[in-house]
Amino acid sequence: MAHTDLTVFLSGHVHGSWRDDVRKMAEAKDLPITFKGPCEDHGQSDDVGVDIRGISESDVGPGFYPNVKDDLGGRVNNLRNRIWLAKSDVLIAFFDADHKNYRQWNVSSDIGEANRLGIPVIVVHSPVFRHALKELGTRGDVVVNSLEQAVEVLAYVYAD
């Protein structure tokens, strides 16, 4: 049976190598998956808006520059994420207990957008987040405790 490639959007913090880990696990299982997601270069992600617009701190003043930088960068990043999420077949929404200080609000936003678009969601979080994420968990089609389990779910999709 010929397998159709899936596009999977990887939503989660931009710190660490967790996305590479997911790619490697899927590759080890020969899963025909293309992975997309937010920009993985944190500096580029922060600077993209002001870089594209050519705006510097001297253009708006030091008091306003951080707000302008965040606003413009956020808009470009949201555009990128909305495009790739809309073209995706599945969203993996990863809440990493090891990086809980980053709050990971973007993951919640991506879950809402995926729900709006009818894109299936795999929520990944450790049991320590069970209570804190109980409402978000109900927005997922599947909730698992690890990235390995999320890849197993994707492998099951391809099982004959």
Secondary structure, DSSP 4 states (H G I P E B T S, - for coil): -PPPPEEEEEES-SSSSHHHHHHHHHHHTT--EEEE-S-S-HHHHHHHHHHHHT--HHHH-TTTHHHHHHHHHHHHHHHHHHHHHHT-SEEEEEE-GGGGGG--HHHHHHHHHHHHHT--EEEEE-GGGTTTTHHHHTTSSEEESSHHHHHHHHHHHH--
